[in-house]
Amino acid sequence: MVLSAQELEEMMPDATQLYSDEPEMESSLHYMQLLLLVSCLEWLWRDREDFFIGANLTIYFSRQQLRNRDFRGPDFFLVKQTQKRPRNAWVVWEEDGKYPNLIIELLSTSTATTDRTLKKDLYQDRFRTPEYFWFSPDTLEFEGWRLMGNRYQEIALNDMGWRWSEELDLYLGVEQGQLRYFTPEGDRVPTPEEAAQQAIQNAQQAQAQAQQAQAQAQQAQAELEQERLRAQLLAERLRSLGLDPD
């Protein structure tokens, strides 16, 4: 008996039966880079509830994959126009068939060849993921690809050495050995800690400016009082000479 696609889908495990099955990150450099990508975007989009970020999380997408277990999930992926909530894994048939809008792989000695070839082909041909980037925390190799028709085309670098992401509406670029997000205006997207520190600095600067303004006002008031006293002394001197100061 030949089963329909719908019947096959109904036979697939649901999301409560599937859990992420990913290895640990290659190094502390890779872990810190992944944390940076997640935390900065979460902070920037803190008022939004229409996206999901997967960090070293398995994507389940086919019966063959379930049998073979021959696919490791992306290091970082973004799905837009979905509900922002915790998940044990990304299960495509439980998510209205949605695949990631953007994927970033962190290259390492053991994964670089696969990330540049097999995974790139999978994301291009099966996932149809609009944008794919890879970055090596060790060598700082940074590439970006956008799906044009049926093929990935390289995303050109701008004058700063950054690549524009249409999916993020941000630039991705390497700064101080790390892959960071940058706004269209060229400002670096901060981590929550950096944003908090900047807020403190801004508050301290505002306080210093307020104190300076207060000191200037007090000085102006003192100068005005001195001028009033000089005018009063001059008037008294004129009267002593029999002159009307008015």
N, CA and C of each residue as an Amber inpcrd file, in Angstrom:
protein
   738
   0.8390000  -1.1930000   0.0000000   0.0000000   0.0000000   0.0000000
   0.8790000   1.2500000   0.0000000   0.5800000   2.1750000  -0.8830000
   1.3300000   3.4180000  -0.9680000   0.6160000   4.4820000  -0.1400000
   1.3640000   5.0580000   0.7950000   0.7850000   6.0680000   1.6730000
   0.9350000   7.4560000   1.0500000  -0.0490000   8.3150000   1.3020000
   0.0240000   9.6840000   0.8220000   1.0210000  10.4750000   1.6650000
   1.3900000  11.6360000   1.1560000   2.3280000  12.4930000   1.8900000
   1.7520000  12.8920000   3.2370000   0.4320000  13.1550000   3.2710000
  -0.2020000  13.5260000   4.5380000  -0.1750000  12.3730000   5.5250000
  -0.4300000  11.1600000   5.0450000  -0.4010000   9.9920000   5.9270000
   1.0140000   9.7440000   6.4460000   2.0120000   9.9460000   5.5850000
   3.3970000   9.7800000   6.0270000   3.7450000  10.8120000   7.0920000
   3.2810000  12.0240000   6.9010000   3.5590000  13.0740000   7.8650000
   2.9090000  12.7760000   9.2040000   1.6880000  12.2430000   9.1660000
   0.9890000  11.9260000  10.4110000   1.6670000  10.8000000  11.1700000
   2.4370000   9.9660000  10.4770000   3.1640000   8.8790000  11.1270000
   4.4760000   9.3410000  11.7520000   4.9000000  10.5600000  11.4320000
   6.1620000  11.0740000  11.9660000   6.0100000  11.4020000  13.4400000
   7.0790000  11.2840000  14.2180000   7.0120000  11.6680000  15.6300000
   6.6760000  13.1440000  15.7690000   5.9690000  13.4990000  16.8490000
   5.6990000  14.9180000  17.0620000   6.8440000  15.5370000  17.8570000
   6.7510000  16.8420000  18.0540000   7.8610000  17.5800000  18.6530000
   8.1640000  17.1350000  20.0830000   7.1730000  16.6000000  20.7820000
   7.4120000  16.1840000  22.1700000   8.2530000  14.9160000  22.2450000
   8.3960000  14.2160000  21.1240000   9.1500000  12.9660000  21.1010000
  10.5800000  13.1390000  20.5930000  10.9100000  14.3210000  20.1360000
  12.2170000  14.5470000  19.5330000  13.0000000  15.5910000  20.3290000
  14.2580000  15.3010000  20.5380000  15.1350000  16.1970000  21.2780000
  16.3960000  16.4620000  20.4680000  17.0050000  17.6010000  20.7450000
  18.2360000  17.9510000  20.0560000  19.3140000  16.9180000  20.3640000
  20.1040000  16.6060000  19.3660000  21.1500000  15.5920000  19.5010000
  22.4480000  16.1300000  18.9120000  22.9350000  17.2180000  19.5030000
  24.1080000  17.8910000  18.9550000  25.3140000  17.7380000  19.8790000
  26.5180000  17.6510000  19.3000000  27.7360000  17.5680000  20.1250000
  28.0520000  18.9090000  20.7600000  28.9730000  18.9030000  21.7100000
  29.4130000  20.1450000  22.3280000  30.1450000  21.0060000  21.2970000
  30.2150000  22.3090000  21.5630000  30.9550000  23.2030000  20.6820000
  32.4370000  22.8360000  20.6940000  33.1160000  23.1790000  19.6090000
  34.5080000  22.7620000  19.4220000  35.4460000  23.3570000  20.4700000
  35.1930000  24.5940000  20.8610000  36.1010000  25.2610000  21.7890000
  35.3610000  26.3840000  22.4930000  36.0390000  26.9850000  23.4710000
  35.4480000  28.1180000  24.1740000  35.2560000  29.3030000  23.2290000
  36.1440000  29.4300000  22.2140000  35.9880000  30.4810000  21.2110000
  34.6700000  30.3150000  20.4660000  34.3510000  29.0690000  20.0780000
  33.1120000  28.7930000  19.3540000  31.9000000  29.0430000  20.2510000
  32.0090000  28.6250000  21.4980000  30.8950000  28.8180000  22.4320000
  30.6220000  30.3090000  22.6530000  31.6900000  31.0840000  22.8700000
  31.5110000  32.5070000  23.1240000  30.9740000  33.2230000  21.8820000
  31.4030000  32.7890000  20.6990000  30.8990000  33.3870000  19.4780000
  29.4140000  33.0990000  19.3030000  29.0060000  31.8700000  19.5730000
  27.5950000  31.5160000  19.4620000  26.7610000  32.3150000  20.4530000
  27.2420000  32.4320000  21.6780000  26.5440000  33.2100000  22.7030000
  26.3950000  34.6590000  22.2740000  27.4280000  35.1930000  21.6290000
  27.3970000  36.5680000  21.1600000  26.3210000  36.7700000  20.0950000
  26.2560000  35.8590000  19.1310000  25.2620000  35.9620000  18.0630000
  23.8390000  35.9020000  18.6160000  23.6290000  35.0170000  19.5640000
  22.2860000  34.8550000  20.1330000  21.9070000  36.0590000  20.9880000
  22.7730000  36.4330000  21.9100000  22.4200000  37.4630000  22.8850000
  22.2330000  38.8290000  22.2310000  23.0510000  39.1470000  21.2310000
  22.9230000  40.4610000  20.5800000  21.6120000  40.5760000  19.8090000
  21.2560000  39.5200000  19.0790000  20.0190000  39.5870000  18.3070000
  18.8040000  39.5450000  19.2270000  18.8750000  38.7450000  20.2820000
  17.7840000  38.7170000  21.2560000  17.5900000  40.1010000  21.8810000
  18.6910000  40.7790000  22.1740000  18.5710000  42.1140000  22.7710000
  17.9790000  43.0940000  21.7660000  18.4810000  43.0650000  20.5250000
  18.0030000  44.0010000  19.5110000  16.5150000  43.8180000  19.2350000
  16.0700000  42.5650000  19.2150000  14.6670000  42.2470000  18.9110000
  13.8740000  41.9320000  20.1860000  14.2400000  42.5420000  21.2820000
  13.6420000  42.2130000  22.5810000  12.1510000  42.5160000  22.6420000
  11.6520000  43.3760000  21.7680000  10.2270000  43.7120000  21.7680000
   9.4360000  42.8830000  20.7650000  10.0810000  41.9440000  20.1090000
   9.4090000  41.1340000  19.0930000   9.1240000  39.7300000  19.6300000
   8.0730000  39.1120000  19.1360000   7.6870000  37.7620000  19.5420000
   7.4400000  36.8760000  18.3220000   7.9960000  37.2750000  17.1640000
   7.6750000  36.5750000  15.9200000   8.8830000  35.8820000  15.2930000
   9.7970000  35.3840000  16.1270000  10.9770000  34.7160000  15.5850000
  11.4700000  33.6520000  16.5680000  12.2950000  32.7560000  16.0390000
  12.9300000  31.7370000  16.8860000  14.3940000  31.6320000  16.4990000
  15.2620000  31.6100000  17.5000000  16.6950000  31.4220000  17.2830000
  17.0850000  30.0460000  17.7940000  17.6960000  29.2640000  16.9340000
  18.2250000  27.9650000  17.3290000  19.7260000  28.0390000  17.4960000
  20.2440000  27.5720000  18.6250000  21.6780000  27.5880000  18.9030000
  22.1440000  26.1630000  19.1650000  22.9270000  25.6210000  18.2070000
  23.4130000  24.2450000  18.3130000  22.2550000  23.2890000  18.5600000
  21.2020000  23.4460000  17.7680000  19.9490000  22.7110000  17.9470000
  19.6650000  21.8760000  16.6960000  19.2040000  20.6630000  16.9020000
  18.9040000  19.7780000  15.7830000  17.6720000  20.2450000  15.0200000
  17.7440000  20.1680000  13.6940000  16.5920000  20.3900000  12.8180000
  16.1720000  19.0320000  12.2690000  14.9380000  18.6190000  12.5550000
  14.4060000  17.3620000  12.0200000  13.5200000  17.6990000  10.8150000
  13.8460000  17.0600000   9.6700000  13.1370000  17.4650000   8.4560000
  12.6860000  16.3170000   7.5610000  13.0840000  15.0570000   7.8430000
  12.6600000  13.9710000   6.9570000  12.7340000  12.6230000   7.6670000
  12.0130000  11.6410000   7.0960000  12.0480000  10.2840000   7.6340000
  13.4340000   9.6720000   7.4600000  14.0670000   9.9400000   6.3290000
  15.4020000   9.3950000   6.0710000  16.4040000   9.9240000   7.0890000
  16.2910000  11.2040000   7.3910000  17.1910000  11.7790000   8.3860000
  16.9920000  11.1090000   9.7380000  15.7200000  10.8350000  10.0990000
  15.4450000  10.1740000  11.3750000  16.0860000   8.7930000  11.4260000
  16.0550000   8.0900000  10.2940000  16.6510000   6.7460000  10.2540000
  18.1760000   6.8160000  10.3120000  18.7610000   7.7010000   9.5210000
  20.2230000   7.7140000   9.3810000  20.9280000   8.4990000  10.4740000
  20.2630000   9.5120000  10.9860000  20.8810000  10.4190000  11.9690000
  22.2390000  10.9180000  11.4560000  22.2820000  11.2770000  10.1880000
  23.5310000  11.6730000   9.5460000  23.6600000  13.1750000   9.3760000
  22.8300000  13.9320000  10.0670000  22.8580000  15.3800000   9.9110000
  22.9820000  16.0440000  11.2720000  23.9480000  16.9410000  11.3850000
  24.0940000  17.7560000  12.5730000  23.4760000  19.1210000  12.3130000
  22.7630000  19.6320000  13.3080000  22.0690000  20.8980000  13.1350000
  23.0280000  22.0660000  12.9800000  22.5430000  23.1750000  12.4610000
  23.3920000  24.3650000  12.3240000  23.8120000  24.8880000  13.6900000
  24.9330000  25.5880000  13.7060000  25.3610000  26.2140000  14.9570000
  24.3830000  27.3160000  15.3580000  23.9290000  28.0820000  14.3660000
  22.9940000  29.1790000  14.6290000  22.0060000  29.2400000  13.4800000
  20.7250000  29.3150000  13.8080000  19.7440000  29.5320000  12.7470000
  18.6080000  30.4060000  13.2530000  17.9830000  31.1000000  12.3030000
  16.8890000  32.0130000  12.6010000  15.6840000  31.6400000  11.7590000
  14.5340000  31.5190000  12.4030000  13.2660000  31.3210000  11.7040000
  12.3780000  32.5170000  12.0240000  11.8950000  33.1770000  11.0010000
  11.0340000  34.3430000  11.1820000   9.5720000  33.9630000  10.9940000
   8.6960000  34.8600000  11.4360000   7.2550000  34.6730000  11.3190000
   6.8230000  33.3510000  11.9570000   7.3080000  33.1470000  13.1620000
   6.9160000  31.9850000  13.9640000   6.8060000  32.4250000  15.4160000
   6.3360000  31.5350000  16.2640000   6.1360000  31.8900000  17.6700000
   7.4450000  31.7720000  18.4420000   7.7380000  32.7900000  19.2120000
   8.9340000  32.7820000  20.0440000   8.6400000  32.0330000  21.3430000
   9.1150000  30.8010000  21.4110000   8.9170000  29.9690000  22.6030000
  10.0120000  28.9080000  22.6360000  10.2780000  28.3240000  23.8100000
  11.3180000  27.2950000  23.8980000  10.9440000  26.0450000  23.0990000
  11.9500000  25.3980000  22.5230000  11.7600000  24.1430000  21.7900000
  12.9160000  23.2130000  22.0920000  12.6390000  21.9060000  22.1160000
  13.6830000  20.9050000  22.3120000  14.4670000  20.6560000  21.0340000
  13.8520000  20.9310000  19.9000000  14.4500000  20.7860000  18.5800000
  13.5420000  21.5270000  17.6150000  14.0430000  21.7570000  16.3900000
  13.1780000  22.3410000  15.3670000  12.6660000  21.2010000  14.4970000
  11.3780000  20.9350000  14.5790000  10.7530000  19.8150000  13.8690000
   9.9200000  20.4010000  12.7360000  10.4200000  20.2760000  11.5200000
   9.8370000  20.9860000  10.3800000   8.3650000  20.6670000  10.1910000
   7.9970000  19.3740000  10.2940000   6.5930000  19.0180000  10.0390000
   5.6600000  19.4500000  11.1700000   6.2170000  19.8970000  12.2920000
   5.4100000  20.4410000  13.3760000   5.3780000  21.9670000  13.3370000
   6.0980000  22.5560000  12.3870000   6.2270000  24.0100000  12.3150000
   5.7410000  24.5390000  10.9600000   4.6470000  23.9360000  10.4630000
   4.0620000  24.3590000   9.1860000   5.0550000  24.2850000   8.0350000
   6.0000000  23.3340000   8.1360000   6.9610000  23.1440000   7.0550000
   8.0150000  24.2270000   6.9510000   8.1580000  25.0440000   7.9800000
   9.1060000  26.1610000   7.9310000  10.5420000  25.6750000   8.1160000
  11.4150000  26.1920000   7.2640000  12.8620000  26.0000000   7.3910000
  13.4930000  27.3390000   7.7900000  14.7400000  27.3180000   8.2350000
  15.3780000  28.5780000   8.6480000  15.4470000  29.6100000   7.5260000
  15.3090000  30.8810000   7.9220000  15.5080000  31.9940000   6.9940000
  16.9880000  32.3440000   6.8580000  17.7450000  32.0400000   7.9000000
  19.1710000  32.3560000   7.9120000  19.9000000  31.3290000   8.7530000
  21.0730000  30.9280000   8.2840000  21.9090000  29.9710000   9.0080000
  23.3270000  30.5110000   9.0780000  23.9680000  30.3550000  10.2320000
  25.3880000  30.6750000  10.3950000  26.0830000  29.4490000  10.9640000
  27.1030000  28.9800000  10.2720000  27.9270000  27.8860000  10.7700000
  29.2640000  28.4470000  11.2570000  29.7370000  27.9420000  12.3900000
  31.0370000  28.3210000  12.9300000  32.0360000  27.2400000  12.5480000
  32.9100000  27.5620000  11.6240000  33.8450000  26.5780000  11.0890000
  34.8180000  26.1030000  12.1570000  35.1740000  24.8330000  12.0780000
  36.2160000  24.2640000  12.9160000  36.9810000  23.2600000  12.0750000
  38.0600000  22.7430000  12.6030000  38.8820000  21.7830000  11.8620000
  38.0810000  20.5670000  11.4350000  37.1890000  20.1030000  12.3030000
  36.4440000  18.8750000  12.0250000  35.2120000  19.0940000  11.1570000
  34.7250000  20.3430000  11.0570000  33.4580000  20.5740000  10.3470000
  33.5830000  21.4400000   9.1010000  34.7180000  22.0990000   8.9050000
  34.8230000  23.1190000   7.8610000  34.4880000  22.5750000   6.4780000
  35.0330000  21.4200000   6.1340000  34.7940000  20.8610000   4.7970000
  33.3120000  20.5670000   4.5880000  32.6660000  19.9610000   5.5900000
  31.2380000  19.6610000   5.4970000  30.4130000  20.9390000   5.3980000
  30.7760000  21.9570000   6.1950000  30.0310000  23.2150000   6.1820000
  30.1240000  23.9050000   4.8220000  31.2850000  23.7900000   4.1670000
  31.4900000  24.4760000   2.8860000  30.8720000  23.7190000   1.7170000
  30.5950000  22.4330000   1.8970000  30.1440000  21.6190000   0.7580000
  28.7780000  20.9840000   1.0150000  28.7480000  19.9080000   1.7820000
  27.5110000  19.1510000   1.9710000  26.4150000  19.9900000   2.6030000
  26.7490000  20.7360000   3.6400000  25.7260000  21.5460000   4.2970000
  25.2830000  22.7080000   3.4090000  26.2140000  23.2840000   2.7220000
  25.8490000  24.3670000   1.8120000  24.8600000  23.8710000   0.7570000
  25.1140000  22.6820000   0.2120000  24.2030000  22.1140000  -0.7850000
  22.8420000  21.7930000  -0.1660000  22.8560000  21.2760000   1.0650000
  21.6040000  20.9400000   1.7410000  20.7750000  22.2000000   1.9940000
  21.4040000  23.2410000   2.4850000  20.6830000  24.4770000   2.7850000
  20.1790000  25.1340000   1.4990000  20.9290000  24.9630000   0.4290000
  20.5320000  25.5410000  -0.8540000  19.4130000  24.7380000  -1.5130000
  19.5690000  23.4220000  -1.5640000  18.6730000  22.5970000  -2.3750000
  17.4690000  22.0530000  -1.6130000  17.6570000  21.7150000  -0.3360000
  16.5490000  21.1230000   0.4380000  15.8720000  22.1570000   1.3290000
  16.6520000  22.8750000   2.0970000  16.0830000  23.8460000   3.0200000
  15.5920000  25.0920000   2.2850000  16.2570000  25.4410000   1.1960000
  15.9740000  26.6830000   0.4710000  16.1070000  27.8870000   1.4120000
  17.1130000  27.8270000   2.2700000  17.3750000  28.8990000   3.2270000
  17.8970000  30.1220000   2.4880000  17.2320000  31.2710000   2.6180000
  17.5960000  32.4420000   1.8240000  19.0290000  32.9280000   2.0120000
  19.5650000  32.8020000   3.2350000  20.9290000  33.2920000   3.4730000
  21.7140000  32.3050000   4.3290000  22.9760000  32.1210000   3.9350000
  23.8660000  31.2010000   4.6490000  25.2270000  31.8690000   4.8140000
  25.6900000  31.9360000   6.0470000  26.9960000  32.5050000   6.3500000
  27.8370000  31.4610000   7.0870000  29.1450000  31.5660000   6.9240000
  30.0200000  30.8000000   7.8140000  31.1600000  31.6860000   8.2820000
  31.6530000  31.3610000   9.4900000  32.7090000  32.1450000  10.1200000
  33.5790000  31.2230000  10.9520000  34.8810000  31.4230000  10.8770000
  35.8130000  30.6420000  11.6870000  36.3470000  31.5090000  12.8200000
  36.0400000  31.1770000  14.0750000  36.5990000  31.9290000  15.1980000
  38.1140000  31.7970000  15.2890000  38.6740000  30.7840000  14.6300000
  40.1230000  30.5610000  14.6840000  40.8620000  31.3520000  13.6100000
  40.4190000  31.2280000  12.3560000  41.1260000  31.8760000  11.2420000
  40.4610000  33.1710000  10.7920000  39.2520000  33.4420000  11.2680000
  38.4450000  34.6180000  10.9130000  37.9430000  34.5640000   9.4660000
  37.9630000  33.3740000   8.8550000  37.3660000  33.2220000   7.5260000
  35.8740000  33.5410000   7.6130000  35.3950000  34.3790000   6.7080000
  34.0150000  34.8370000   6.7570000  33.4510000  34.9020000   5.3410000
  32.4020000  34.1220000   5.0970000  31.7450000  34.1000000   3.7920000
  30.2380000  34.2230000   3.9780000  29.5760000  34.7330000   2.9580000
  28.1220000  34.8610000   3.0210000  27.5080000  34.6040000   1.6630000
  26.3140000  33.9620000   1.6760000  25.6600000  33.5460000   0.4430000
  24.1780000  33.8700000   0.5130000  23.6370000  34.3020000  -0.6120000
  22.2040000  34.5780000  -0.7050000  21.6130000  33.7530000  -1.8450000
  20.4430000  33.1710000  -1.5940000  19.7880000  32.3380000  -2.6010000
  19.2090000  33.2280000  -3.6960000  19.7160000  33.0610000  -4.8870000
  19.2450000  33.7910000  -6.0550000  18.7480000  32.7610000  -7.0580000
  17.4300000  32.6720000  -7.2070000  16.8830000  31.5960000  -8.0310000
  17.0750000  30.2730000  -7.3180000  17.8300000  29.3720000  -7.9230000
  18.0710000  28.0580000  -7.3310000  19.4760000  27.8950000  -6.7740000
  20.2920000  28.9340000  -6.8270000  21.6940000  28.8000000  -6.4420000
  22.0900000  29.8860000  -5.4570000  23.0480000  29.5320000  -4.6080000
  23.6350000  30.5200000  -3.7280000  24.6120000  31.3900000  -4.5050000
  24.4920000  32.7110000  -4.3050000  25.4290000  33.6700000  -4.8700000
  26.1100000  34.3970000  -3.7110000  27.4100000  34.6140000  -3.8490000
  28.1610000  35.2440000  -2.7680000  27.6680000  36.6660000  -2.5180000
  27.5520000  37.0230000  -1.2510000  27.1730000  38.3810000  -0.8560000
  28.4430000  39.2250000  -0.8310000  28.4420000  40.3040000  -1.5670000
  29.6320000  41.1380000  -1.6950000  29.9410000  41.8570000  -0.3790000
  31.2270000  42.1170000  -0.1740000  31.6710000  42.9050000   0.9680000
  31.4760000  44.3930000   0.6870000  31.1550000  45.1470000   1.7210000
  31.1300000  46.5990000   1.5570000  32.5100000  47.1630000   1.8930000
  32.6270000  48.4860000   1.9510000  33.9210000  49.1160000   2.2020000
  34.4850000  48.7690000   3.5780000  33.6170000  48.3960000   4.5010000
  34.0470000  48.0350000   5.8580000  34.3970000  46.5560000   5.9770000
  34.1880000  45.8100000   4.8950000  34.4310000  44.3710000   4.9600000
  33.2640000  43.6120000   5.5620000  32.0810000  44.2330000   5.5630000
  30.8740000  43.6010000   6.1000000  30.0100000  43.0750000   4.9630000
  29.1070000  42.1540000   5.2950000  28.1570000  41.6130000   4.3190000
  26.7380000  41.9180000   4.7980000  25.8990000  42.3760000   3.8750000
  24.5410000  42.7700000   4.2110000  23.6210000  41.5560000   4.2480000
  22.8150000  41.4570000   5.3110000  21.8090000  40.4070000   5.4390000
  20.4300000  41.0130000   5.2580000  19.7420000  40.6120000   4.2050000
  18.3780000  41.0730000   3.9880000  17.4320000  40.4700000   5.0150000
  17.7370000  39.2690000   5.4850000  16.8710000  38.6140000   6.4620000
  16.9270000  39.3020000   7.8200000  18.0800000  39.8270000   8.1720000
  18.2450000  40.5020000   9.4570000  18.0360000  42.0090000   9.3520000
  18.1720000  42.5450000   8.1370000  18.2160000  43.9850000   7.9350000
  19.3880000  44.5720000   8.7240000  20.4820000  43.8210000   8.7150000
  21.7020000  44.2020000   9.4220000  22.9070000  43.7710000   8.5950000
  24.0490000  44.3740000   8.9120000  25.3140000  43.8780000   8.3760000
  25.8810000  42.8230000   9.3270000  26.6400000  41.8950000   8.7710000
  27.4720000  40.9910000   9.5520000  28.9200000  41.2960000   9.1910000
  29.7530000  41.4310000  10.2070000  31.1490000  41.7540000   9.9500000
  32.0280000  41.3410000  11.1110000  33.3070000  41.2210000  10.8340000
  34.2770000  40.7840000  11.8480000  34.9040000  42.0090000  12.4940000
  34.8440000  42.0520000  13.8110000  35.4640000  43.1390000  14.5730000
  36.1410000  42.5440000  15.8020000  37.4120000  42.8380000  15.9580000
  38.1970000  42.3480000  17.0900000  38.0840000  40.8310000  17.2320000
  38.1440000  40.1450000  16.0780000  38.1730000  38.6870000  16.0840000
  36.8330000  38.0220000  16.3190000  35.7410000  38.7980000  16.2850000
  34.4100000  38.2410000  16.5250000  33.4570000  38.6640000  15.4200000
  32.4990000  37.7840000  15.1140000  31.4560000  38.1140000  14.1500000
  30.3710000  38.8940000  14.8680000  30.1140000  40.1280000  14.3960000
  29.1550000  41.0000000  15.0620000  28.1150000  41.4970000  14.0610000
  26.9990000  41.9870000  14.6280000  25.9580000  42.6290000  13.8280000
  26.1940000  44.1380000  13.8340000  25.8560000  44.7790000  12.6980000
  25.9550000  46.2260000  12.5950000  24.6830000  46.7620000  11.9380000
  24.2060000  47.8920000  12.4210000  22.9880000  48.4860000  11.8940000
  23.2590000  49.0730000  10.5050000  22.1920000  49.4100000   9.7560000
  22.3960000  50.0560000   8.4530000  23.1970000  51.3550000   8.5630000
  23.1460000  52.0070000   9.7300000  23.8870000  53.2550000   9.9380000
  25.3430000  53.0040000  10.3100000  25.6940000  51.7280000  10.5390000
  27.0800000  51.3890000  10.8520000  27.3850000  51.2260000  12.3230000
  26.3670000  51.2770000  13.1730000  26.5820000  51.1040000  14.6160000
  26.5930000  49.6270000  14.9730000  27.4850000  49.2490000  15.8470000
  27.5480000  47.8560000  16.2940000  26.3830000  47.5500000  17.2260000
  25.7420000  46.4260000  17.0030000  24.6640000  45.9850000  17.8970000
  25.3070000  45.4660000  19.1770000  24.9620000  46.0280000  20.3220000
  25.6460000  45.6420000  21.5620000  25.0990000  44.3460000  22.1570000
  25.8960000  43.7760000  23.0300000  25.3920000  42.7220000  23.9060000
  24.5550000  43.3920000  24.9960000  23.7400000  42.6470000  25.7250000
  22.9930000  43.2620000  26.8340000  23.9160000  43.9440000  27.8380000
  25.0820000  43.3250000  28.0800000  26.0300000  43.9140000  29.0280000
  26.5930000  45.2240000  28.4830000  26.9370000  45.2210000  27.1870000
  27.4440000  46.4510000  26.5760000  26.3840000  47.5450000  26.5780000
  25.1370000  47.1580000  26.3060000  24.0480000  48.1360000  26.3090000
  23.8550000  48.7280000  27.7060000  23.9350000  47.8650000  28.7350000
  23.7820000  48.3430000  30.1110000  24.9220000  49.2930000  30.4810000
  26.1440000  48.9280000  30.0880000  27.2990000  49.7800000  30.3760000
  27.1760000  51.1120000  29.6620000  26.6980000  51.0860000  28.4190000
  26.5060000  52.3130000  27.6660000  25.4300000  53.1840000  28.3140000
  24.3810000  52.5430000  28.8260000  23.3230000  53.2880000  29.5080000
  23.8670000  53.9650000  30.7610000  24.7410000  53.2490000  31.4840000
  25.3580000  53.8280000  32.6830000  26.2330000  55.0150000  32.2950000
  27.0250000  54.8340000  31.2320000  27.8970000  55.9220000  30.7790000
  27.0790000  57.1250000  30.3230000  25.9810000  56.8450000  29.6290000
  25.1180000  57.9420000  29.1820000  24.5090000  58.6810000  30.3710000
  24.0950000  57.9150000  31.3970000  23.5140000  58.5280000  32.5940000
  24.5590000  59.3650000  33.3250000  25.7930000  58.8170000  33.4040000
  26.8650000  59.5570000  34.0650000  27.2030000  60.8250000  33.2890000
  27.2030000  60.7180000  31.9640000  27.4730000  61.8860000  31.1300000
  26.3720000  62.9260000  31.2870000  25.1200000  62.4680000  31.3280000
  24.0020000  63.3940000  31.5060000  24.0790000  64.0720000  32.8630000
  24.4730000  63.2940000  33.8830000  24.6030000  63.8640000  35.2270000
  25.7160000  64.9090000  35.2590000  26.8400000  64.5680000  34.5940000
  27.9590000  65.5090000  34.5600000  27.5620000  66.7860000  33.8250000
  26.8050000  66.6480000  32.7340000  26.3520000  67.8220000  31.9900000
  25.3900000  68.6550000  32.8260000  24.5230000  67.9750000  33.5830000
  23.5850000  68.6940000  34.4440000  24.3330000  69.4510000  35.5400000
  25.3560000  68.8110000  36.1120000  26.1510000  69.4730000  37.1490000
  26.9070000  70.6630000  36.5740000  27.4150000  70.4770000  35.3310000
  28.1190000  71.5700000  34.6840000  27.1730000  72.7350000  34.4040000
  25.9570000  72.4050000  33.9500000  24.9700000  73.4500000  33.6820000
  24.5960000  74.1760000  34.9660000  24.4680000  73.4150000  36.0630000
  24.1350000  74.0290000  37.3460000  25.2550000  74.9590000  37.8140000
  26.4960000  74.4830000  37.6350000  27.6370000  75.3150000  38.0270000
  27.6980000  76.5920000  37.1990000  27.4110000  76.4690000  35.8960000
  27.4080000  77.6500000  35.0340000  26.3060000  78.6190000  35.4470000
  25.1400000  78.0810000  35.8270000  24.0400000  78.9300000  36.2660000
  24.3980000  79.6570000  37.5560000  25.0510000  78.9200000  38.4630000
  25.4590000  79.5310000  39.7290000  26.5000000  80.6210000  39.4990000
  27.4310000  80.3440000  38.5520000  28.4450000  81.3400000  38.2370000
  27.8080000  82.5800000  37.6230000  26.8420000  82.3510000  36.7240000
  26.1490000  83.4780000  36.1050000  25.3960000  84.2840000  37.1530000
  24.7880000  83.5980000  38.1130000  24.0640000  84.2740000  39.1850000
  25.0140000  85.0960000  40.0460000  26.2070000  84.5180000  40.3130000
  27.1950000  85.2440000  41.1160000  27.6920000  86.4850000  40.3770000
  27.9290000  86.3350000  39.0730000  28.3750000  87.4900000  38.2800000
  27.2960000  88.5640000  38.2370000  26.0350000  88.1370000  38.1470000
  24.9300000  89.0960000  38.1390000  24.8570000  89.8400000  39.4640000
  25.0880000  89.1240000  40.5640000  25.0550000  89.7470000  41.8880000
  26.1980000  90.7430000  42.0500000  27.3880000  90.3610000  41.5070000
  28.5340000  91.2760000  41.5640000  28.2540000  92.5440000  40.7620000
  27.6220000  92.3900000  39.6120000  27.2880000  93.5270000  38.7660000
  26.2740000  94.4350000  39.4730000  25.3250000  93.8070000  40.1770000
  24.3260000  94.5930000  40.9130000  24.9880000  95.3980000  42.0250000
  25.9490000  94.7570000  42.7150000  26.6480000  95.4470000  43.8000000
  27.4840000  96.6050000  43.2640000  28.1500000  96.3800000  42.1030000
  28.9480000  97.4490000  41.5080000  28.0510000  98.6370000  41.1150000
  26.8690000  98.3140000  40.5710000  25.9360000  99.3740000  40.1740000
  25.4430000 100.1480000  41.3950000  25.2210000  99.4190000  42.4870000
  24.7460000 100.0560000  43.7210000  25.8180000 100.9840000  44.2960000
  27.0920000 100.5300000  44.2850000  28.1940000 101.3480000  44.8010000
  28.3870000 102.5880000  43.9430000  28.2390000 102.3820000  42.6190000
  28.4000000 103.5140000  41.7180000  27.2960000 104.5560000  41.9630000
  26.0690000 104.0860000  42.1810000  24.9530000 105.0050000  42.4310000
  25.1840000 105.7930000  43.7140000  25.6700000 105.1010000  44.7690000
  25.9350000 105.7760000  46.0380000  27.0470000 106.8110000  45.8790000
  28.0670000 106.4810000  45.0680000  29.1680000 107.4290000  44.8390000
  28.6720000 108.6750000  44.1300000  27.8100000 108.4670000  43.1340000
  27.2630000 109.5980000  42.3990000  26.4250000 110.5060000  43.3170000
  25.6370000 109.8950000  44.1900000  24.7980000 110.6820000  45.1020000
  25.6780000 111.5040000  46.0490000  26.8160000 110.9020000  46.4810000
  27.7060000 111.6200000  47.3920000  28.3160000 112.8420000  46.7320000
  28.3600000 112.8080000  45.3830000  28.8850000 113.9380000  44.6250000
  27.7890000 114.9030000  44.2120000  26.5410000 114.6190000  44.6930000
  25.4310000 115.4940000  44.3880000  24.8370000 115.2550000  43.0220000
  25.1150000 114.0960000  42.4550000  24.5810000 113.7650000  41.1370000
  23.4500000 112.7460000  41.2690000  22.5120000 112.8370000  40.3620000
  21.3990000 111.8800000  40.3450000  21.8030000 110.6810000  39.4660000
  21.9690000 109.4960000  40.0340000  22.4010000 108.3210000  39.2670000
  21.3530000 107.8970000  38.2380000  20.1090000 108.3400000  38.3990000
  19.0730000 107.9580000  37.4440000  19.0070000 108.9040000  36.2580000
